[in-house]
Amino acid sequence: MEKVKELLSKIKIGNLAKKNIKGFLIIIFVILVLYFTISSIITGSRNRTCSNLRNEIFTKADVYLEENKLLPTLNGDSVTIKISDLNEAVVFKDYAVTGDITYTKYNDKYAKAVTLNDASYCTTKEFKKESDQYDESKNVKVETYFNYYDVDSYNSKWTEWYPSEEISTEETNGVLLPLDEKDLPKIPDNAVVTEYVRETKTYYSYRDKQWRFYKNNIKYSDYSSTKPKGYSTKDTDTKSSTEATPWSLDYPEVYDYRHIKQQTGYRWYYLDGENKVYWNNGEYSVTSPGDEYVKDKENSATMYSYTDDVWKWYNGTTRRIYSWYSSTMPSGYNYKDTSTLRYTTWSKFTDESKVDKSNKSYREEKTDTYSRYLIKYDVYSLPMLDNYVTLEELESKLGKTYEEISQDKTLKVDVLFKFKYE
């Protein structure tokens, strides 16, 4: 019986010890969570403070370098100044901060780095985390390496001449290029375009006015489909036609001199979000009102347009003796019937004007600006060095300064950037 009591006592003590250990572990876990949370908050706050400090320094450095024209202009080149060189001191925690500021030309921007001394917890640590990617939100040290290519320059052949309707209205690299890139000259796939050359020239097109002339001066009416008052006889030789009327849903009156055409018209719309916006509040049209409009195939109707035959009318038994259409007065035909005016079709565009003193009374001309293109381009060799080198080594190998190398059109420098972070 005593042994049983002793055993029960040990079990109770064991359970109590387990409960104490569990409670202790929970306390330790809570302490650790609080520690890391507070540490993270402090670290984040300090990082923001140090980032603001660096930005303050860069803002002052921007002004100083611009005022003194010290900003590097060649890709991969850099300039280093001291914080003490700036126009005003940089103070942190009541102490003047010292250190160096380096600006490196990184393609179309500047990679900025600062080494801070005497800046409490913002003092710069060792740069050791290397990357190929640039993160401007971090303090970064830039290392540059160089290679170069031999460059040969070429000109393509000229294209044919293209009318203005085939030329873009928006510039590319400062030049208005053809809408279709296939119209540009053919160049090698590995070519590097240095310039698009556009040449323009005025092209001309013309059309002529023509009339019918007649011999005997007999009074005629204006053109009419039916007998005008005071005139008895139709001159069938003067037959002409009116312009086609606009398309309409209204079926026209029928006459023996009228020619009626019919065609399917539709309502047209464009989408504004999910809403259909109809042209002219749903008016029907045979043709599209614009490129943005879509045909509503569920809303169609037959539309009509017509032309009328017309003639000139006269009295008596003698009628005019007409010539055929001509721009100048034919021999023996002394009268021009101005109401018979018509135009020839426009000629093809050529680079020479066809209007002169002999024809300017009846010839009309229009012009267009035509364009042709030539491409200037470079072809690079393979890299001339087996490995990238420092700028000093590149200048030594070529026997030129970086500025002289960059101005040599037969050479192309390639810069490899490496970034190290704190």
Disulfide bonds with the S-S distance in Angstrom:
Cys50-Cys122 2.04
